[in-house]
Amino acid sequence: MVSVLGITTEASVQEPIVFAGVLLSLVMIYIASKVGGEISNHFGFPPVLGELIGGVIIGVSALKFIIFPGEGIDAADSLLMQLLEFTVNATPEEIGVVFQEESEVISILAELGVFILLFEIGLESNLSELLKVGIQAVLVAIVGVVVPLLRVRSG
């Protein structure tokens, strides 16, 4: 049994491939966020906006480089898994196992990233500027909370 970030799995031949998949995913996420942040900053927008757009581009919405297992989604849909399958000459069954394990690790890291992102946004927020826009900020905050809740209840 091997434990990576709290995920316990059977020791297998796929461990190096899983590690390579996680490492390659992190490199792609880093590059996309840095490039997106720099482009966003160049146009006068907050870097966080570009980082988020970079994630959308490499994720399931656009390039499908990094995706997670789900309904109707398997390893063959991920460009990363196709690359790994080609480079290590693995069978589709082995890549399916790698896809599941790599997705679990990236999912845990993504949840940790949300906390870091919120902390970063909090550090960049200026309370005096927020108070200047007062009513407008309160309305945006209320709509930002209420609308998603209404959408969840109706769905």
C-alpha positions in Angstrom: 0.0 0.0 0.0 1.2 3.5 -0.9 -0.1 6.8 0.4 0.2 10.0 -1.6 -1.4 13.1 -0.1 -3.6 10.9 2.1 -4.8 8.7 -0.8 -3.9 5.1 -0.2 -3.5 2.9 -3.2 -2.1 -0.5 -4.0 1.5 -0.4 -5.1 1.6 -0.9 -8.8 3.6 -0.5 -11.9 1.6 2.7 -12.7 3.0 4.7 -9.8 5.7 6.4 -11.9 3.2 7.1 -14.6 0.8 8.6 -12.0 3.6 10.8 -10.7 4.5 11.9 -14.2 0.8 12.7 -14.8 0.5 14.7 -11.6 3.8 16.5 -12.3 2.8 17.3 -15.9 -0.6 18.5 -14.8 1.0 20.9 -12.2 3.4 22.2 -14.8 0.6 22.9 -17.3 -1.5 24.5 -14.5 1.4 26.7 -13.5 2.3 27.8 -17.0 -1.4 28.5 -17.9 -1.9 30.5 -14.7 1.3 32.5 -15.1 0.7 33.3 -18.8 -2.9 34.2 -18.1 -2.0 36.3 -15.1 0.7 38.2 -17.1 -1.7 38.8 -20.1 -4.4 39.9 -17.8 -2.1 42.3 -15.9 -0.8 43.7 -19.2 -4.4 44.7 -20.1 -4.9 46.3 -16.7 -7.1 43.5 -15.2 -6.3 41.7 -12.0 -3.9 38.7 -12.5 -6.4 36.4 -10.8 -8.8 36.9 -13.7 -6.1 35.7 -16.2 -5.2 32.8 -13.9 -8.8 31.6 -13.9 -9.1 32.0 -17.6 -5.9 30.0 -18.1 -7.6 27.2 -16.0 -10.7 27.3 -18.2 -8.5 27.0 -21.3 -6.5 24.0 -20.3 -9.5 22.3 -18.6 -12.6 20.6 -19.8 -14.0 23.7 -21.4 -11.5 24.2 -24.1 -8.3 22.1 -24.7 -9.4 19.2 -22.4 -5.8 18.8 -21.3 -6.7 18.3 -17.6 -10.1 16.8 -16.9 -11.6 14.7 -14.2 -13.5 11.4 -14.4 -17.2 11.9 -14.5 -20.4 10.9 -16.3 -19.3 10.1 -19.9 -15.7 11.2 -19.3 -12.9 8.7 -19.4 -9.1 8.7 -19.9 -9.4 8.7 -23.7 -11.0 12.2 -23.4 -7.9 13.7 -21.7 -5.1 15.0 -23.9 -2.7 14.4 -20.9 -3.7 10.8 -20.7 -3.4 10.3 -24.4 0.2 11.8 -24.2 1.1 9.5 -21.3 -0.4 6.5 -23.1 1.7 7.3 -26.2 4.9 8.0 -24.4 5.0 5.0 -22.0 3.2 2.6 -24.4 0.6 1.7 -21.8 -2.6 -0.2 -22.4 -6.0 1.7 -22.1 -6.7 -0.2 -18.9 -3.5 0.9 -17.3 -4.2 4.5 -18.4 -7.7 4.3 -16.9 -6.2 3.4 -13.5 -3.6 6.2 -13.9 -6.4 8.6 -14.9 -8.4 7.8 -11.7 -5.4 8.1 -9.4 -4.0 11.3 -11.0 -7.4 12.9 -10.9 -7.7 12.2 -7.2 -4.4 13.9 -6.4 -5.1 16.9 -8.6 -8.5 17.2 -7.1 -7.1 17.4 -3.6 -4.5 20.0 -4.7 -7.3 22.0 -6.5 -9.2 22.2 -3.2 -6.1 23.4 -1.5 -5.6 25.9 -4.3 -9.1 27.4 -3.7 -8.1 28.3 -0.2 -4.9 29.9 -1.4 -6.8 31.8 -4.1 -9.3 33.2 -1.6 -6.4 34.2 0.7 -4.6 35.9 -2.2 -7.8 37.8 -3.1 -8.2 38.9 0.6 -4.6 40.2 0.6 -5.2 42.2 -2.5 -8.5 43.7 -1.2 -8.4 47.3 0.1 -11.0 47.8 2.8 -11.1 51.6 2.4 -11.8 51.3 -1.4 -14.4 48.7 -0.7 -16.2 51.1 1.7 -16.1 53.9 -0.9 -18.3 51.8 -3.3 -20.5 50.8 -0.3 -24.0 50.1 -1.6 -22.7 48.8 -5.0 -20.4 46.3 -3.3 -23.1 45.1 -1.0 -25.5 44.5 -3.9 -22.9 42.6 -5.9 -22.1 40.5 -2.8 -25.8 39.7 -2.2 -26.5 38.9 -5.8 -23.3 36.8 -5.9 -24.6 34.6 -3.1 -28.3 34.6 -3.7 -28.4 33.8 -7.4 -26.2 30.6 -7.2 -28.3 29.5 -4.2 -31.5 29.9 -6.2 -30.0 28.1 -9.1 -29.0 25.2 -6.9 -32.5 24.9 -5.4 -34.2 25.0 -8.8 -31.8 22.5 -10.3 
